[in-house]
Amino acid sequence: MADTQIYTIAEDCTLPSRGLIYSSPINPDLKLRSMSVMEEMKRLSATETPYKVMCDIIEDCIVGDKPALSVYDMCLGDYQYLLVKLRTVTYGADYKMSVRCPVCGGVSEIICSLDDLAVIEYDESVKDLKQIHLPVCDKDIELKFQTPRILDDIAKRKREIMKASPELLVDPGFALTLQAMIRSVDGKVMNPAALENFVNKMKMRDANLLMQRAVKLNESVGLNTDFVTKCKHCEAEIPTTFRITGEFFGPTAD
């Protein structure tokens, strides 16, 4: 009952995954209300787990029954979709961006509609993307969808490593990201120490293939952020990509 008293706008939405990519299917249909000052204060608070904060805000803004899975453990495609929906239900779909024309070099201020971003829904072909054979080490890898929790965990683990070994001359983030992508190797789930050793010994040809396939997997569900706009100076078509700036949660007034 409390929710119905504090929100002014609400919108029905359906997760791009349709709830079918998780170990137990979930109801993909939910309703999001607009953010309040309380949620904005939470968003602006200092934190070492920014994804958790945003996931908590999204869940706070869900009206009625919550999904049978935390937003923090949803795939990045579902999370990004809900994040954009939260923005549109709070501030509207119009989004100001600056784009540079590759033809004349001029910078155009444009307004795109977030509602026009195409939704990429789950289909059975996604299952094929989860499997990849690495030719150098001759191993079959099963990948997993990345989640907001995994991204926070990678950042936390990186901080811990850098703090414990300040003399370290390499960035551990790349190896930690590769480890987080792997569900199993030749059908077996490795313990963390064995997985770390496996990744650290991996040849870059395999690592590159693994990284590119993981990107395809994570982009196979969610929003297509690519679109085409027109240069205001020479009218050439400009392919560009939606990106989050200060306009996302603080749109400027005309």
C-alpha positions in Angstrom: 0.0 0.0 0.0 2.9 2.4 0.8 4.1 2.2 -2.8 0.8 3.4 -4.2 1.0 6.5 -2.0 4.5 7.7 -3.1 4.8 7.2 -6.8 3.3 9.4 -9.5 4.2 7.4 -12.6 4.5 3.7 -13.1 5.1 1.6 -16.2 4.7 -2.1 -17.0 7.7 -3.8 -18.5 8.9 -7.3 -19.5 12.5 -8.5 -19.0 14.3 -9.1 -22.3 15.4 -12.5 -21.0 11.7 -13.3 -20.5 13.0 -14.9 -17.3 14.2 -18.0 -19.2 18.0 -17.8 -18.8 18.1 -18.4 -15.1 18.4 -21.7 -13.2 14.7 -21.4 -12.3 12.5 -19.5 -14.7 11.1 -16.3 -13.2 8.1 -14.1 -14.0 9.5 -11.5 -16.4 6.6 -9.0 -16.0 6.8 -6.2 -13.5 5.9 -2.6 -12.9 8.4 0.2 -12.1 7.4 3.5 -10.4 9.3 6.7 -10.7 12.2 7.5 -8.3 11.7 9.7 -5.3 14.2 12.0 -3.6 14.9 9.2 -1.1 16.1 6.9 -4.0 18.2 9.8 -5.5 19.9 10.3 -2.1 20.7 6.7 -2.0 22.1 6.8 -5.5 24.4 9.7 -4.7 25.8 8.1 -1.5 29.4 7.0 -1.5 29.8 3.3 -2.0 32.2 0.6 -3.1 29.3 -1.4 -4.6 27.7 0.9 -7.1 25.9 -1.9 -8.9 24.3 -3.1 -5.7 23.1 0.4 -4.9 21.4 0.7 -8.3 19.9 -2.8 -8.0 18.5 -1.9 -4.6 17.0 1.3 -6.0 15.4 -0.6 -8.9 13.9 -3.1 -6.5 12.6 -0.4 -4.2 10.8 1.1 -7.3 9.1 -2.2 -8.3 5.4 -1.9 -7.5 3.7 -5.0 -6.3 5.3 -8.5 -6.3 9.1 -8.6 -6.7 10.7 -11.0 -9.1 11.8 -14.3 -7.6 15.4 -13.3 -8.2 17.3 -10.2 -7.0 18.1 -7.7 -9.7 21.6 -7.9 -8.4 21.8 -11.5 -9.8 20.0 -10.8 -13.1 22.0 -10.8 -16.3 23.4 -7.5 -17.4 20.9 -7.2 -20.3 18.0 -7.4 -17.9 19.7 -5.0 -15.5 20.4 -2.4 -18.2 16.9 -2.7 -19.5 15.5 -2.0 -16.0 17.9 0.9 -15.5 16.8 2.6 -18.7 13.1 1.9 -17.8 13.7 3.5 -14.4 15.1 6.6 -16.1 12.3 6.9 -18.5 9.6 6.4 -15.9 11.3 9.0 -13.7 12.4 11.7 -16.2 10.9 10.7 -19.5 12.4 9.1 -22.7 14.1 12.2 -24.2 17.8 12.0 -23.7 20.3 14.7 -24.7 23.6 13.6 -26.2 26.6 15.2 -28.0 27.9 13.5 -31.1 30.8 14.3 -33.4 30.3 13.9 -37.1 33.0 11.7 -38.8 32.5 13.6 -42.0 32.8 17.3 -41.1 34.0 17.0 -37.5 31.2 19.2 -36.2 29.6 18.5 -32.8 25.8 18.2 -32.7 23.6 18.3 -29.7 20.8 15.8 -30.3 17.8 14.4 -28.4 17.2 10.7 -28.8 14.3 8.8 -27.4 15.3 6.0 -25.0 12.0 4.3 -25.9 13.3 3.8 -29.4 16.2 1.6 -28.3 15.4 -1.9 -29.7 14.9 -4.7 -27.1 16.8 -7.9 -27.9 14.8 -10.7 -26.4 16.0 -14.2 -25.5 15.9 -17.0 -28.1 17.2 -20.5 -28.2 20.3 -19.5 -30.2 21.7 -17.9 -27.0 22.6 -21.4 -25.7 25.1 -21.9 -28.5 26.9 -18.7 -27.4 27.6 -20.2 -24.0 29.8 -22.9 -25.4 33.3 -22.2 -26.9 36.3 -24.4 -27.7 39.7 -22.8 -27.0 42.1 -24.0 -29.8 45.4 -23.4 -28.0 44.7 -25.2 -24.7 42.2 -27.5 -26.4 39.5 -27.0 -23.8 35.8 -26.7 -24.0 34.5 -23.8 -22.0 31.0 -23.0 -20.8 30.4 -19.3 -20.2 28.0 -17.7 -17.9 26.0 -14.4 -18.1 27.6 -11.6 -16.2 25.6 -10.0 -13.5 25.8 -6.7 -11.5 27.0 -8.7 -8.5 29.8 -10.2 -10.5 31.0 -6.8 -11.6 31.0 -5.5 -8.1 32.9 -8.6 -6.9 35.5 -8.1 -9.6 36.1 -4.5 -8.5 36.2 -5.6 -4.8 38.7 -8.4 -5.5 40.9 -6.0 -7.6 41.0 -3.6 -4.7 41.9 -6.3 -2.3 44.7 -7.6 -4.5 46.2 -4.1 -5.1 46.0 -3.3 -1.3 47.7 -6.6 -0.4 50.4 -6.2 -3.0 51.1 -2.5 -3.6 54.2 -3.4 -5.4 52.2 -5.2 -8.1 53.1 -3.8 -11.5 50.2 -5.4 -13.4 46.4 -4.7 -13.4 44.7 -7.9 -12.1 41.3 -6.8 -13.5 41.7 -8.5 -16.9 42.4 -11.9 -15.4 39.6 -11.5 -12.8 37.2 -10.7 -15.6 38.2 -13.8 -17.5 37.7 -15.9 -14.4 34.3 -14.5 -13.8 33.2 -15.5 -17.3 33.9 -19.2 -17.0 31.3 -21.6 -15.6 33.1 -24.8 -16.4 36.1 -26.3 -18.2 35.6 -29.5 -20.0 32.4 -29.9 -18.1 34.0 -29.5 -14.7 33.5 -26.5 -12.3 37.0 -25.6 -11.0 37.7 -24.3 -7.5 38.8 -20.7 -7.4 42.5 -21.5 -7.0 42.5 -23.9 -10.0 40.5 -21.4 -12.1 42.9 -18.6 -11.3 45.8 -20.8 -12.3 44.1 -21.9 -15.5 43.4 -18.3 -16.6 46.8 -17.0 -15.7 48.4 -19.6 -17.9 46.0 -19.0 -20.8 47.5 -17.9 -24.1 46.2 -14.6 -25.4 44.7 -16.1 -28.5 42.4 -18.2 -26.3 41.8 -15.2 -23.9 40.8 -13.0 -26.9 38.4 -15.5 -28.2 36.9 -16.0 -24.7 36.5 -12.3 -24.2 34.9 -11.7 -27.6 32.4 -14.6 -27.1 31.5 -13.4 -23.6 30.7 -9.9 -25.0 28.5 -11.5 -27.6 26.7 -13.6 -25.0 26.1 -10.6 -22.7 24.8 -8.5 -25.6 22.5 -11.3 -26.9 19.9 -10.2 -24.3 19.0 -6.6 -23.4 19.0 -3.4 -25.3 20.5 -2.6 -28.7 22.2 0.7 -27.9 23.3 1.5 -31.4 21.4 4.0 -33.5 21.8 6.5 -36.3 21.4 10.2 -36.1 22.0 13.1 -38.5 24.7 15.8 -38.3 23.1 19.2 -37.8 26.0 20.8 -39.8 26.4 18.7 -42.9 23.4 16.4 -42.6 25.5 13.3 -42.9 24.3 10.2 -41.1 26.2 9.5 -37.9 26.2 6.0 -36.4 26.5 6.3 -32.6 25.8 4.5 -29.4 23.7 5.4 -26.4 26.0 6.1 -23.4 25.2 7.1 -19.8 26.3 10.7 -19.0 25.2 13.2 -16.3 22.0 13.6 -18.4 20.8 10.1 -17.4 19.9 10.9 -13.8 20.2 14.6 -14.0 18.6 15.8 -17.3 19.1 19.5 -17.9 16.1 21.7 -18.2 15.6 23.9 -21.4 
